[in-house]
Amino acid sequence: MTTSSILERYKSQIAGTLTCFDRISISGTIPRVCYPEGMAHHITTKGTRLFDYHIS
């Protein structure tokens, strides 16, 4: 059995292809959590006590 790409296998039925980036980078701020009180509120509403939250 030979392996072929899906494009080769169905080339008679394909009118074109779309390409895109596999990763994107987004920069900016999230207004509701970009200050200490906002982040504290977000963490506590998710059910985590503020002093139990830590980054490993």
C-alpha positions in Angstrom: 0.0 0.0 0.0 1.4 3.4 -0.9 0.8 6.4 1.1 -0.2 9.6 -0.6 -1.3 13.0 0.8 -5.0 13.8 0.8 -4.3 16.5 -1.7 -2.8 14.1 -4.2 -5.6 11.5 -3.6 -8.4 14.0 -4.2 -6.7 16.5 -6.6 -9.4 16.1 -9.2 -12.0 17.1 -6.7 -10.1 20.0 -5.1 -10.6 23.5 -6.5 -8.1 25.2 -4.2 -6.5 25.2 -0.8 -6.4 27.7 2.1 -3.3 28.3 4.2 -2.9 30.0 7.5 -0.5 30.5 10.3 -0.3 27.7 12.8 0.3 30.1 15.7 -0.7 33.6 16.5 0.6 36.0 19.1 -1.8 38.4 20.7 -0.6 41.2 23.0 -2.6 43.6 25.0 -4.4 43.8 28.3 -7.6 42.4 29.7 -9.1 45.4 31.5 -10.9 43.5 34.2 -7.8 41.6 35.4 -5.0 44.0 34.6 -4.9 45.4 38.1 -4.5 43.6 41.5 -8.1 43.9 42.7 -9.4 42.7 39.3 -7.2 39.7 39.3 -8.1 38.9 43.0 -11.8 39.1 42.1 -11.3 36.8 39.0 -9.4 34.2 41.1 -12.0 34.2 43.9 -14.9 33.9 41.5 -13.3 30.7 40.1 -13.4 29.1 43.5 -9.8 29.5 44.4 -8.8 31.2 47.7 -6.5 34.1 46.9 -3.6 32.9 49.1 -3.9 29.3 47.8 -3.1 30.5 44.2 0.5 30.2 43.2 2.5 29.6 40.0 4.7 26.6 40.0 
